[in-house]
Amino acid sequence: MEEQATPQVIIYSTPTCHFCHAAKEFMDANEVTYEDHDVAADADKRAEMVEKTGQMGVPVIVVGDEIMVGFDEGKLKELLGM
């Protein structure tokens, strides 16, 4: 049986963002591997996030080619194919 490739997941977050923590807890609980970029500490990643989304709100979750601003568990499950 062929396994479906898991899309690359990136989260742009800040240490004080409640929804960022909730998104990461969701991914950890569901064993989703992701890259975490702290946009409060990393100006280059912050600029990258703004370039992708045109705004400064976090979390920004990138799943493959899809971008989600904010944390919506149902939409994230859909993007992850869960």
C-alpha positions in Angstrom: 0.0 0.0 0.0 1.4 3.4 -1.0 1.5 6.1 1.7 0.3 9.6 0.8 3.1 12.2 1.1 2.5 14.5 4.1 2.5 18.2 3.1 5.1 20.5 4.6 3.6 22.4 7.5 5.0 25.7 8.7 3.6 27.9 11.5 4.5 31.5 12.0 3.9 32.4 15.6 4.8 34.5 18.6 5.5 33.2 22.2 2.5 35.2 23.7 -0.1 34.1 21.2 -2.8 31.8 22.7 -4.0 30.6 19.3 -0.4 29.8 18.3 0.0 27.6 21.3 -3.4 25.9 20.6 -2.4 25.2 17.0 1.0 23.7 18.1 -0.7 21.6 20.8 -3.2 20.3 18.2 -0.3 19.4 15.8 1.7 17.8 18.6 -1.3 15.8 19.8 -1.9 14.6 16.2 1.8 13.9 15.5 2.0 16.4 12.7 5.6 17.5 12.0 5.9 21.2 11.5 8.5 24.0 11.3 7.9 26.8 13.9 9.0 30.3 13.1 8.9 32.9 16.0 8.1 36.1 14.1 8.6 38.2 17.2 12.3 37.2 17.3 13.1 36.6 13.6 12.6 39.7 11.4 13.3 37.8 8.2 10.6 35.2 8.9 8.2 38.0 9.9 8.9 39.7 6.5 8.3 36.3 4.8 5.0 35.9 6.6 3.8 39.4 5.7 4.9 38.8 2.0 2.8 35.6 1.9 -0.3 37.0 3.7 -0.2 40.8 3.5 -0.8 41.1 7.2 0.8 40.7 10.7 -1.7 38.5 12.5 -0.6 35.1 13.9 -0.7 32.2 13.8 -0.2 31.8 10.1 -0.2 28.1 9.2 1.1 27.0 5.8 0.1 23.5 4.7 1.7 22.7 1.3 0.5 25.5 -0.9 -2.4 26.5 1.3 -2.2 29.4 3.8 -4.5 29.8 6.9 -4.5 32.9 9.1 -5.6 32.1 12.6 -6.4 28.7 14.1 -9.5 26.8 12.9 -9.2 23.2 14.0 -11.8 22.0 11.4 -10.1 23.8 8.5 -6.7 22.6 9.6 -7.9 19.0 9.7 -9.2 19.5 6.2 -5.9 20.9 5.0 -4.0 18.1 6.6 -6.4 15.4 5.1 -7.5 14.2 8.5 
